[in-house]
Amino acid sequence: MMKKREKSAREKLSRLQCVCALLGLIVTVAAIAVLARSAFADHRPPDLTVLPQALRPVGAGWALEVKVLNNGDMTAAAVEIEGEADGEKSGATLDYVPGHGEKRATLVFSSEEKPRARVRITGWSDP
């Protein structure tokens, strides 16, 4: 009677081990497939777009919030943003904008009247 219980416990343990080993194999193969696909895929360079968002008054004038979108696959580092309104320039630098991601920045203008600012990306570097 005792031997049957020991044998049954060993069989259950080995089945559980087989299921865990199979799950581990599936996860490992999936991870290798994702990494291989990423390694051999063509990566598009950064494709940056800057979009003006909200313009609000602040103590020093006006603050223009902008959103920078990256439609490329690769990350852009040290992204330089420039805004111009009524001859006054303002700038900001984003540390990075990830591939298929977005970041926000704020440009400040000292004019008393609500400015009509134009914004653009002046450059970036590879990380």
C-alpha positions as CSV (number, residue, x, y, z in Angstrom):
1,M,0.0,0.0,0.0
2,M,2.9,2.4,0.9
3,K,4.7,1.6,-2.4
4,K,1.6,2.5,-4.4
5,R,1.4,5.9,-2.8
6,E,5.1,6.6,-3.4
7,K,4.8,5.6,-7.0
8,S,1.6,7.7,-7.5
9,A,3.4,10.7,-6.0
10,R,6.4,10.3,-8.3
11,E,4.1,10.0,-11.3
12,K,2.3,13.2,-10.4
13,L,5.5,15.0,-9.8
14,S,6.9,14.0,-13.1
15,R,3.7,15.1,-15.0
16,L,3.9,18.5,-13.3
17,Q,7.6,18.7,-14.2
18,C,6.8,17.9,-17.8
19,V,4.1,20.6,-18.0
20,C,6.5,23.1,-16.5
21,A,9.3,22.1,-18.8
22,L,6.9,22.4,-21.8
23,L,5.8,25.9,-20.7
24,G,9.4,26.9,-20.2
25,L,10.3,25.7,-23.7
26,I,7.4,27.6,-25.2
27,V,8.4,30.8,-23.5
28,T,12.0,30.4,-24.4
29,V,11.2,29.7,-28.1
30,A,8.9,32.7,-28.2
31,A,11.6,35.0,-26.7
32,I,14.2,33.8,-29.2
33,A,11.7,34.4,-32.1
34,V,11.0,38.0,-30.9
35,L,14.7,38.8,-30.5
36,A,15.6,37.3,-33.9
37,R,12.8,39.2,-35.6
38,S,14.0,42.4,-34.0
39,A,17.6,41.7,-34.9
40,F,17.0,41.1,-38.6
41,A,14.2,43.6,-39.2
42,D,14.8,46.9,-41.1
43,H,14.6,49.7,-38.6
44,R,13.3,53.0,-39.9
45,P,15.2,56.1,-38.7
46,P,13.5,58.7,-36.5
47,D,10.7,60.6,-38.2
48,L,9.9,63.5,-35.9
49,T,6.9,65.8,-36.0
50,V,6.2,68.6,-33.6
51,L,2.6,69.6,-32.8
52,P,1.6,72.8,-30.9
53,Q,-0.8,72.0,-28.1
54,A,-1.9,74.4,-25.4
55,L,-1.0,78.1,-25.1
56,R,-1.4,79.6,-21.6
57,P,-0.4,82.8,-19.9
58,V,2.5,82.6,-17.4
59,G,4.2,85.2,-15.3
60,A,6.9,85.7,-17.9
61,G,4.6,85.9,-20.9
62,W,3.1,82.9,-22.6
63,A,3.9,79.2,-22.4
64,L,3.3,77.0,-25.5
65,E,3.2,73.3,-24.9
66,V,4.3,71.1,-27.8
67,K,4.1,67.4,-28.4
68,V,6.9,65.7,-30.4
69,L,5.9,62.5,-32.2
70,N,8.4,59.9,-33.5
71,N,6.9,57.8,-36.2
72,G,10.2,56.0,-36.9
73,D,11.5,52.8,-35.3
74,M,14.6,54.2,-33.8
75,T,15.1,56.6,-30.8
76,A,16.1,60.2,-31.4
77,A,18.3,61.7,-28.7
78,A,19.0,65.4,-27.8
79,V,16.0,66.6,-29.8
80,E,16.1,70.4,-30.4
81,I,12.8,72.2,-30.7
82,E,12.6,75.9,-31.8
83,G,9.6,78.2,-31.7
84,E,9.3,81.7,-33.2
85,A,6.7,84.3,-32.6
86,D,6.9,88.0,-33.6
87,G,10.6,87.8,-34.1
88,E,11.3,86.2,-30.7
89,K,12.8,82.7,-30.6
90,S,12.4,80.1,-27.9
91,G,13.9,76.7,-27.7
92,A,13.8,73.4,-25.7
93,T,15.8,70.2,-25.8
94,L,14.3,66.8,-25.1
95,D,16.7,64.1,-23.9
96,Y,15.1,61.5,-26.2
97,V,12.0,60.6,-28.1
98,P,11.5,56.8,-28.3
99,G,10.6,55.0,-31.5
100,H,6.8,55.1,-32.0
101,G,6.6,57.3,-29.0
102,E,6.0,60.9,-27.9
103,K,7.4,63.5,-25.5
104,R,6.2,66.9,-24.4
105,A,8.1,70.2,-24.0
106,T,7.2,73.8,-23.2
107,L,8.4,76.9,-25.0
108,V,8.1,80.3,-23.3
109,F,7.6,83.6,-25.1
110,S,7.8,87.0,-23.3
111,S,5.3,88.9,-25.4
112,E,2.4,90.6,-23.7
113,E,-0.1,89.7,-26.4
114,K,-1.0,86.1,-27.3
115,P,1.7,85.0,-29.8
116,R,1.2,83.1,-33.0
117,A,4.1,80.8,-32.8
118,R,5.6,78.6,-35.4
119,V,7.5,75.5,-34.1
120,R,9.9,73.2,-35.8
121,I,12.5,70.5,-35.0
122,T,16.0,71.8,-35.7
123,G,17.9,68.6,-35.1
124,W,18.7,65.4,-33.1
125,S,21.4,62.8,-32.6
126,D,21.6,59.0,-32.5
127,P,21.6,57.7,-28.9
